Structure formats: structure tokens, C-alpha cells
Amino acid sequence: MKTDFNYPNKDLLGPVVFRPDFNNFEKINLNQAWSLFFTAGKEDKVLGQEIELGRFFTNLLIAIGISGSLWAIYFNHIM
């Protein structure tokens, strides 16, 4: 029986962030950063190469932080 699962590289199945060829101090874009976050470091190309989705998640995080801060300030001063 012959299988096609011959992976000679031991780092092939591990997380992307621990592979020796990943990010040799190169900048990564927003999509790669969010992909690494959502997949717990296992894949950096889940969200694709278009940067709009990465910007959306970043702006959403900023909006949640600002609205949470304003909510806390407003309801802290009411009572």
C-alpha cells in the first residue's frame, strides 16, 4: 500500500510561528496577524491576502475599546 502522506519536513505540521522560515524579522500585514490570532498561531493565510478584512477587525477592536471606556466613564459618574 502506498500513501501520499510523506512529509519529510518535521516542521510542516507544527504551528507557523515556530517554523524556522517564518518571519525572519519581516513585517506581517493585518490579515496575517489576525489569522495567527484566530488560529492560535497555526496558519497565517486563513483570511487571504486582501487587507480590508484585517482593517475591519482592527477597527472593530478599537471601537469596542472606545465604547467600553465611554460606557464605563458615563455609568461611573451617574451614580
C-alpha positions in Angstrom: 0.0 0.0 0.0 1.4 3.4 -1.0 0.4 6.6 0.8 0.8 10.2 -0.3 1.5 11.3 3.3 5.3 11.6 3.1 6.2 14.8 5.0 9.9 14.9 5.1 9.9 18.3 7.0 9.2 17.8 10.7 8.1 21.5 11.0 5.4 21.1 8.3 2.6 20.1 10.6 3.6 22.4 13.5 2.4 25.9 14.2 3.6 28.5 11.7 5.2 30.8 14.3 7.6 28.1 15.4 8.8 27.2 11.9 12.3 28.4 11.2 11.4 30.1 7.9 8.6 32.2 9.4 9.0 35.9 9.8 12.7 36.4 9.8 12.0 39.8 11.3 9.9 40.8 8.3 6.7 42.9 8.7 3.4 41.0 8.5 0.2 42.6 7.4 -3.0 42.8 9.3 -4.6 39.7 7.8 -1.6 37.6 8.8 -1.7 38.9 12.3 -5.4 38.3 12.7 -5.1 34.9 11.1 -2.4 33.9 13.5 -4.6 35.2 16.4 -7.8 33.3 15.3 -5.9 30.1 14.6 -3.7 30.2 17.6 -0.5 30.5 15.6 -1.2 27.6 13.3 -1.8 29.4 10.0 -1.1 32.8 8.7 -3.1 32.8 5.4 -6.6 31.9 6.6 -8.1 35.4 5.9 -6.4 35.7 2.5 -4.2 38.4 1.1 -6.8 41.3 0.9 -6.1 43.7 3.7 -9.7 45.0 4.2 -10.8 42.2 6.5 -7.8 42.8 8.7 -8.6 46.5 8.9 -12.2 45.7 9.8 -11.1 43.5 12.7 -8.6 46.1 13.9 -11.2 49.0 13.7 -13.8 46.8 15.4 -11.4 46.1 18.3 -10.7 49.9 18.6 -14.4 50.7 18.5 -15.2 48.1 21.2 -12.4 49.5 23.4 -13.5 53.2 23.0 -17.2 52.4 23.5 -16.4 50.3 26.6 -14.3 53.1 28.0 -17.0 55.7 27.4 -19.7 53.4 28.8 -17.6 52.9 32.0 -17.0 56.6 32.4 -20.6 57.5 31.8 -22.1 55.0 34.2 -19.5 55.6 36.8 -20.4 59.3 37.0 -24.2 58.8 37.0 -24.3 57.2 40.4 
